[in-house]
Amino acid sequence: MNTHYVIRPSKHYLIKLFSSVVTVLMLSSLALSQPMYRTFSQYDLGEKRAKPMKAVATKACFVFRNSSPMDLTTVNGLYARFNSTILSISSSSGFPQFLVNAKSRIIEASGASIPPGDSVVFCATFAKKSPGTQVEYWWWTVDGERFTARNNSLQPTSDQRIFTSINGGNVRDYIYKSVITQPTGLVLGLPTDTPRVGWLRFMKADRKYFPHTDESRCLDKILTPSGIRQRFRGEVRNPHVKRHNNHLVGELHALKLAVYANDRGVTEPLDETLLGDLLYDDLDNLSDPYNGKTIRQIIALADSALTYCSHFQPSFYAEIDSCINRINTAFGGAYNVISSTPYLIAGTRSITDVPFLHLNPGVARPQTRFVGYDPSDLEPTKFEVQQNYPNPFNPITTIDFSLIEPAIVSLQVYNLLGQEVATLLDRSELEDGEHSVDFVSGDLPSGVYLYKLTAVGVDGSKELYQLVKRMLLLK
């Protein structure tokens, strides 16, 4: 059995040691309190929605308390064995040295002074796919040597499942269905009565909004359904990338979705400075024109630039696009879901890891915000064809429909005499889920038309669904 001798230091040394310990603990506490944020990539938002989620890991936190008698030396290390493999460590209470061994179940931490009566918090992601992660046994160490008795079993203060099977497509569809309000939608640019300018309004989820790859610029020209490129004049609804390809549009769209999601409690953090209220301040580039602005202010400036082409220099668009892209990539990464009811997407990176973004002391911390949600809500439960919109229309309208299983789909348009005037889908094999098809009237005269959707099994053996609906063309 090891014998430990206690040497009582001088009063002056104790004061100096206490000051150092307080500083370390304050820094550790500050590091632990920094929130994690989540942003989106426009390339991720253009993905096809993944299948429903499944749990792949858990995130658990543990509090280790130094309960040694008050006259014992401060400990500076921790040894603990868990009942599940450690995948990653998100918080180590300021320990500068950290070893993980024995099939990634044991941690050996050192280098942080923990006085008697104080505690440290350890958080990590574990391979266990359901709640039940715990410490099997642990003890404190001093200079690498075991110092206290073995403590058996420590339960976590939090133990949350993590789901990773969603992607940007799931996020895009959920935000548009459950966060974006109707009939306002999501607007890029500024709605205005000013002639010969325009803006975009997105009302529904569609992967064809992303990604944009062409040069960054204002909303200058839009491709019409007839294939003519003309100046923006007023509002354009739900345009696909092929009609106006503009990298700034894609980046701004992605950032607005991230801000909307955090405002409504769909992404972490829930009780800190909101993503939109973070301050942009690059201390390594004091001449950065966006220093001192919040993310919301940068968004507002980009909206103005998209609509008012003549008020901004051509070089401005690449500049603000670079700034917004920098924000979008700051908190990117895998889409980990902490909770599905309510829906909550985990943050990917601490604010301390992004040197050009900072918490905003001038903005009040929000109340905790949750949006009730079940992932199955996004999966269609029946074959369905929606009424076309807009209706009446001229010259273009959109037809939405849902498939509960893969099918071979045909979609035709007829006049009231029963003559086929357009074929929108001709035995196209489609995946299950929601789909949209645009119909351009071309030279057709005003009047009532019928659209008919037929879905058959992928092997062609049986008809799954058929429906006919009316629409009105007014020229």
Disulfide bonds with the S-S distance in Angstrom:
Cys61-Cys123 2.04
Cys218-Cys309 2.12
